[in-house]
Amino acid sequence: MTWKAFENLVDPDSPEGRLLAQVDPARLPRHIAVIMDGNGRWAKSQGLPRVEGHKAGADSVKEIIENCARLGVEMLTLYAFSVENWKRPKDEVDLLMELLKQYIRRNLHTLMENDIRFRAIGRIGGLARSVQMMIRQAEKKTAGNRGLQLNLALNYGGRTELVDAARRLAAEVQAGTLDLEAIDADAVAERLYTAGFPDPDLLIRTSGESRVSNFLLWQIAYTEFHITPVLWPDFRRPHLLEAVLDYQRRERRFGGL
């Protein structure tokens, strides 16, 4: 979909249309990362069990993925399940895994129609075999797509990622295939789950929390943060446009003047 076609989806006289009119399509963030927070609080505010918050959050996932693809964003990384989330009640974890499988099963055709590539990052081998199989099938099916790359961080932790990278480096040094003096920032980055990915330009955190929650610790060194009080199940296209506009108002110096 072209930018013009995307504009045609939005009423130019609506608040959303006025937001879109301010967005510079030539200065979109190349890579957006999202900490999707607030499902449980949303459910509580509605007088519903926590599981309903996760179900409602899945609708936001679908909308934001599709709209990032339509805007022309190159990469979107969603923090879907952390290594710490295993501490939650088993029923809740089982539901999250089932919602993941449902999303892939029901939306694989949408990924194909929108030319979206799917990747999972994290300790994928620690997930149930049925989840692993569905992930690999979706990765294989969408591998030839050339639009948005969607990364789901699953069984993911930033510290865990760095530990795994350190182990790979140590093993290569021990095997004699890597010289100790050759280890630099590039060598570390090449052994992360995100090897070959551009670092995030914009990190969106919903629900008003001001912490990174062990997400992409290496990669967000120079990332711009957008923190919104909106709970994830309420996060929609206007909120995405607000985050992009906030990003475009920043001057990125990467430590320079």
Steps between C-alpha positions, in 0.01 A plus 500: 500500500631845406500797739227661289283190526554501876392865517181404319408268789478795739250788499725808460261711711504258793742532795681195364520656154653816645758287678586314181537828310783597735698179447797530266509173302867562417595501871324193635684298764661207322453266796230534769509289816203473737466396863133404506397567860170540683286201401438402861418855612267543204311184598479613863364840396229322302414264787629204295748220573860556384462255214251735333765771501735276305227418250424870453871570463516259207272737305750782554781275379317436174419867442850630574669237282274576205537877537879487532502300177273756333707795620816351353686422824775249423507309829275454804607310812234414758586383852252215519628268776800550725712242681352643823143435383536130585449610862136583425221250579506198269148570371607848389818372332302229320254763376782723371646208306158412360441862396837496322405187306159643419653822371737315267231257383236765436722773360756320287298593191502865616880490537524368146254755359693786664841361391609463866791280605467326836786424740514385860793600724591363840559153643249344264619150592353553847144529366260210457567291188160588352583871533845450350355316201246773430768769529733323259219440252409870502865601461542267204172604336576874523875484433464630146294806596668838457286742700495554875707257706305402812705367790329345801722484809400170663661343805721806468714695744766758425740359759435146379579615145831647614586182693428289193716730284784479754478120500522494119804726504669292772430176311649644180811622684536161669464323165766723347264647237500849655791702631446664839621837370238484222215534749354848465151655495436369149600148604254510790218639283553224242431237766182650642154369409464819294814449289457687174214718629526880521480626857158641596453867420188525716392306809135533599398405854132495588325532840721787619780293650852646464721192490643282224412169669804307375413567135765545229755628752788508250297626205330804660820691584392793278130427461239774546235413765130579477311424823121520485246451783274311257455135601596255228146373420400863426805575283391564141611675182466858635730411791751351255492822296551706817808290584642545149442876517669514841797319346513738203519801733824369653850592386711184503869568561628155606741658749615776261416870491 
